[in-house]
C-alpha cells in the first residue's frame, strides 16, 4: 500500500479560528483523516502541510515512525520547538494512523498499546465571548450552571479573558473582581463540581502567585498556565507556592520540549495537545514520560471534530489520564452544529464522559459532502 495523494482543507467557522483538515488517499482506496491545531495561523498551517506532499506521496502509510523521524530531522524548518511545522507533521501522522487502523480493522488506540478505559472524563468551558466590557459574575454563573446541567462534573473558564496579555501584573481592583467571579461560580455549582481556572499565561511570577493564593479558597481543580512555559523555573516557583495543582504544556511540541518540564517537575499536571505535540505516538511518548514522573495528564483540545477523535484516542490509551478538554462551547462556530455536520456519527457524550469509539481508525469520518459545502481546498 502507498499514499497516492494528500489533500488539505480549510473550514471557516465564522468565528475566531478556522479548522485545518488533512486527507491522505492510498492506492488501495483507504482514506485517512487528520486535523492540525494552531489557532490564528491556519492558512500558514495548511501551506506547511501542502509543502510536505512531495515527500509523503508514494510512502508506505504503515511506516509511521520512520517517516515521522525522517520529516522531523530532514524537512522541517526548525528542528526543535516550532509549533507550526510540527503541527503540520502531527496532522499527517494522525492520518497515517487512521489508514493503518482501517487497514487492520482496529481502532487507533489498539495500535498505541490498547485502551485503558471505555469512557474518558471530559471538561466543558464555561467561557464568555464578545462584547467590549468584561461581564459581571452573573454571566459566568449562568454559563457554569448550564454546563453542569448538561451532565458535566468538570468545567473550566478564564476570568481574565478581557485582560491584555501585556498586563503582566494585576491590580487590587482586578483581583477583587476575579475573586468575586470565581467565588460566585463555586457557590453556584457546589462542592461536587471540579472547576479549573485558566490564566492563558498572561501574568508574571509574583502576580500569578498572588492570584493563585487568592483563589485557593475555592478549591480549583487546576490552575492552567499561570505564567508562560518559556521559563520553567518561573512555573516551578508558582507551583511550589500554591496548594492548587498547576497545569501547563499545551504550547510545547515534541518530547524534546516536554522533557525538561517533566524532569524538573515544573508543573503538577501535564497538558498534551495531540496534534501540536507532533501526533499520537509522540504524544503517547510524552504521556509515558509523565507517568514515570507520577504526573497526571490533561489532553488539550480546542479545535474541530477530527481533533475530538484524536484527543479521545490518546486519552483512551494512556493510564495517567486526568481528563480531556471538550470544546463544543469554546470557540463559537456558525452554524452552531458545524462540528457535528462535518463528521459522520460524531462521538457521543454521556453524563460528562466521552465514549471511546470502537470503529476502525480514528473512529470518525469526515462527511465529504459537508466538507465541500463548508471547506476550501488548500493547494
C-alpha positions in Angstrom: 0.0 0.0 0.0 1.2 3.5 -0.9 0.0 7.0 -0.2 -1.3 8.3 -3.6 -2.5 11.8 -2.7 -2.6 14.4 0.1 -5.3 17.0 0.3 -5.8 19.8 2.7 -9.0 21.6 3.6 -9.7 24.9 5.4 -13.1 25.3 7.1 -14.1 28.8 8.0 -16.0 28.5 11.3 -17.1 32.2 11.0 -15.5 32.6 14.4 -12.1 33.4 15.7 -10.4 30.4 14.1 -10.6 28.0 11.1 -10.2 24.2 11.1 -7.5 22.6 9.1 -8.0 19.0 7.9 -5.7 16.7 6.0 -6.8 13.8 3.9 -4.5 11.0 2.8 -5.6 8.7 -0.1 -3.9 5.4 -0.7 -3.6 3.4 -3.9 -5.9 0.8 -2.4 -8.7 3.3 -1.8 -8.3 3.6 2.0 -8.6 7.2 3.2 -7.1 8.6 6.4 -8.0 11.9 8.1 -6.1 14.2 10.4 -6.5 17.7 11.8 -3.9 20.3 12.6 -4.2 22.6 15.5 -2.8 26.1 15.7 -5.2 29.0 16.4 -5.0 32.1 14.2 -2.3 30.8 11.7 -4.4 28.3 9.8 -3.5 29.3 6.2 0.2 29.1 7.0 -0.5 25.8 8.6 -2.3 24.5 5.6 0.6 25.6 3.4 3.0 23.8 5.6 1.1 20.6 5.2 1.0 21.0 1.4 4.7 21.6 1.2 5.3 18.1 2.6 3.1 16.5 -0.1 6.0 15.6 -2.4 7.7 13.8 0.5 4.5 12.0 1.6 3.1 10.7 -1.7 4.5 7.3 -2.6 5.3 6.4 1.0 4.0 3.3 2.9 1.5 4.6 5.5 2.5 1.8 7.8 5.9 3.3 8.3 4.6 5.9 10.7 7.6 6.3 13.0 10.3 6.1 10.3 8.6 8.7 8.2 7.9 11.0 11.2 11.6 10.9 12.2 12.7 11.5 8.6 10.5 14.5 8.2 11.3 15.9 11.6 15.1 15.6 11.1 15.3 16.5 7.4 12.4 18.5 6.2 11.3 20.9 8.9 12.5 24.5 9.0 13.2 24.2 12.7 14.4 21.1 14.4 13.0 21.8 17.8 10.1 23.8 19.3 8.5 25.1 16.1 4.8 24.6 16.6 3.7 25.4 13.0 5.7 22.8 11.2 5.4 20.1 13.9 1.6 20.6 14.0 1.6 20.0 10.2 3.6 16.9 10.7 1.3 15.8 13.5 -1.8 16.1 11.3 -0.2 13.9 8.6 0.9 11.4 11.3 -2.6 11.1 12.6 -4.0 10.5 9.1 -1.4 7.7 8.6 -2.6 6.0 11.9 -6.2 6.3 10.6 -5.2 4.5 7.4 -3.4 1.8 9.4 -6.3 1.3 11.8 -8.7 0.9 8.9 -6.4 -1.5 7.0 -6.1 -3.7 10.1 -9.8 -3.1 11.1 -8.9 -1.9 14.6 -9.1 1.4 16.5 -6.0 3.5 16.6 -5.7 3.1 20.4 -5.0 -0.6 19.8 -2.0 0.5 17.8 -0.8 2.6 20.7 -0.9 -0.2 23.2 -4.6 -0.8 23.7 -7.3 1.2 25.6 -7.2 1.8 29.4 -10.8 2.8 29.7 -14.1 2.7 27.8 -15.0 6.3 28.6 -12.9 9.4 29.2 -13.8 12.2 31.6 -14.4 15.5 29.8 -14.5 19.0 30.9 -16.5 21.8 29.3 -15.8 25.5 29.0 -18.0 28.0 30.9 -16.5 30.8 28.8 -17.9 34.2 27.9 -17.2 35.7 24.4 -17.9 39.0 22.7 -18.7 42.5 23.9 -16.4 45.4 24.7 -16.8 45.1 28.5 -16.0 42.4 31.0 -19.2 40.8 32.1 -20.2 40.5 35.8 -20.2 37.3 37.9 -23.8 36.5 36.9 -22.7 35.7 33.3 -20.1 33.2 34.4 -22.5 31.7 36.9 -25.2 31.2 34.3 -22.7 29.6 31.9 -21.3 27.3 34.6 -24.8 26.2 35.6 -25.7 25.4 32.0 -22.6 23.2 31.6 -23.4 21.3 34.8 -27.0 20.9 33.7 -25.6 19.2 30.6 -24.2 16.5 32.8 -20.6 17.6 33.2 -19.0 17.5 36.6 -15.9 19.4 35.4 -15.8 22.8 33.9 -13.1 25.4 33.1 -13.2 29.2 32.5 -10.9 32.2 32.2 -12.0 35.1 34.4 -9.1 37.2 33.0 -10.3 36.9 29.4 -10.6 40.7 28.9 -7.2 41.4 30.4 -4.5 42.1 27.9 -1.6 39.6 27.6 0.8 42.5 28.1 -0.8 43.3 31.5 1.7 41.1 33.4 0.7 42.4 36.8 -2.7 42.6 38.4 -4.3 45.4 40.3 -6.1 45.1 43.6 -9.4 46.0 41.9 -8.9 43.4 39.2 -8.0 40.8 41.8 -11.1 41.5 43.8 -13.2 41.3 40.7 -11.7 37.9 39.8 -12.2 36.5 43.3 -15.8 37.6 43.2 -16.4 35.8 39.9 -14.7 32.6 40.9 -16.4 32.6 44.3 -19.8 33.1 42.7 -19.2 30.2 40.3 -18.1 27.9 43.1 -21.1 28.8 45.2 -23.4 28.2 42.2 -22.1 24.8 41.2 -21.4 23.5 44.7 -18.5 21.5 46.0 -19.1 18.4 43.9 -18.1 20.1 40.6 -14.5 20.4 39.7 -13.6 23.9 38.5 -10.4 24.7 36.5 -9.2 28.2 36.2 -7.4 29.3 33.0 -4.8 32.1 33.2 -3.7 31.9 29.5 -0.1 32.7 30.6 -0.9 36.4 31.0 0.9 37.1 34.2 4.4 37.5 35.7 5.5 35.2 38.5 4.6 37.3 41.6 1.2 38.2 40.1 0.5 34.5 39.3 1.3 33.5 42.8 -0.8 36.3 44.3 -3.8 35.4 42.2 -3.4 31.6 42.8 -3.2 32.2 46.6 -6.4 34.3 46.5 -8.3 31.6 44.5 -7.2 28.6 46.6 -10.1 29.1 48.9 -12.4 27.9 46.1 -10.5 24.6 45.7 -9.6 24.8 41.9 -9.3 21.5 40.1 -6.3 23.0 38.4 -4.7 26.4 37.6 -3.8 26.4 34.0 -0.8 28.3 32.5 -0.3 30.8 35.4 2.8 32.0 33.5 4.3 31.2 30.2 6.1 27.9 29.6 9.3 29.7 28.3 10.8 29.8 31.8 10.3 26.6 33.7 11.8 28.0 36.9 9.0 30.5 37.0 6.4 27.8 36.6 8.1 25.7 39.3 8.1 28.7 41.6 4.4 29.2 41.2 3.6 25.5 41.7 5.8 25.4 44.8 3.9 28.3 46.3 0.4 27.0 45.7 -1.6 24.1 47.1 -3.8 24.0 44.0 -2.2 21.9 41.2 -0.7 23.9 38.3 -1.1 22.6 34.7 0.8 23.6 31.6 2.3 22.1 28.4 -0.3 22.8 25.7 2.1 25.0 23.8 5.0 22.6 23.8 6.0 20.4 20.8 7.8 17.1 20.7 9.2 15.0 23.6 12.3 17.2 23.5 10.4 20.3 24.7 8.4 18.3 27.3 11.4 16.6 28.8 12.8 19.5 30.9 9.3 20.4 32.1 8.8 16.8 33.3 12.4 16.3 34.7 12.2 19.5 36.7 8.6 18.9 37.9 7.9 22.4 36.8 4.1 21.7 36.9 1.8 19.3 38.8 -0.3 18.3 35.7 1.0 18.0 32.2 -1.1 19.2 29.3 -0.6 17.4 26.0 -2.0 18.6 22.7 -2.0 15.6 20.4 -1.5 17.5 17.2 0.8 20.2 18.3 3.0 17.7 20.2 3.6 16.0 16.8 1.0 13.3 16.5 -0.5 10.5 18.5 2.7 8.4 19.0 4.8 11.4 20.0 2.0 12.3 22.5 2.0 8.8 23.9 5.7 9.0 24.4 5.3 12.3 26.4 2.5 10.8 28.4 4.8 7.8 29.3 7.5 10.3 30.4 4.9 12.0 32.6 3.8 8.7 34.1 7.4 7.9 35.1 7.3 11.3 37.0 4.0 10.4 38.6 2.4 13.2 36.7 -1.3 13.1 35.5 -2.2 14.3 32.0 -4.9 16.7 30.7 -5.4 16.3 26.9 -5.7 19.7 25.3 -8.3 20.1 22.5 -9.9 23.4 21.4 -10.3 22.7 17.7 -12.6 20.7 15.4 -14.3 17.3 15.1 -11.3 15.2 13.9 -9.3 16.6 16.8 -12.1 15.4 19.1 -11.3 11.9 17.9 -7.6 12.4 18.1 -7.9 13.6 21.7 -10.1 10.6 22.7 -7.8 8.1 21.1 -4.9 9.4 23.0 -6.9 9.7 26.2 -8.1 6.1 25.9 -4.5 4.8 25.5 -2.7 6.4 28.5 -3.1 5.2 32.1 -2.3 8.5 33.7 -5.2 10.5 32.2 -6.9 13.1 34.3 -9.4 14.5 31.8 -9.9 15.6 28.2 -10.9 19.0 27.0 -14.2 19.0 25.2 -14.6 22.3 23.2 -18.2 22.2 22.0 -18.8 25.6 23.7 -15.3 27.1 23.3 -14.7 28.9 20.1 -18.2 29.9 18.7 -18.9 28.5 15.2 -21.5 29.1 12.6 -23.7 27.2 12.2 -23.7 26.1 15.8 -23.7 22.4 14.9 -20.9 22.7 12.4 -18.6 20.3 14.1 -21.4 17.6 14.1 -22.3 18.3 10.4 -18.7 17.7 9.3 -18.4 14.1 10.6 -20.5 11.0 10.2 -21.6 9.5 13.5 -20.0 12.1 15.9 -18.6 10.9 19.2 -21.1 10.5 22.0 -21.1 12.0 25.5 -22.9 10.5 28.4 -23.0 12.2 31.8 -19.8 14.1 31.2 -17.9 11.2 29.8 -17.0 10.6 26.1 -17.5 7.1 24.9 -14.4 5.7 23.3 -15.2 4.7 19.7 -14.8 1.1 18.6 -14.8 1.7 14.8 -11.5 1.1 12.9 -9.1 4.0 12.7 -9.8 7.3 14.5 -13.5 6.4 14.9 -14.9 9.4 12.9 -15.2 10.0 9.2 -15.4 13.4 7.6 -18.5 13.9 5.6 -17.3 14.7 2.1 -20.5 16.5 1.2 -20.3 18.8 4.2 -16.6 19.3 3.7 -17.2 20.6 0.2 -20.0 22.8 1.5 -18.1 24.4 4.2 -14.4 23.8 3.3 -12.0 25.4 0.9 -9.4 23.1 -0.8 -5.9 24.4 0.1 -3.3 23.9 -2.6 
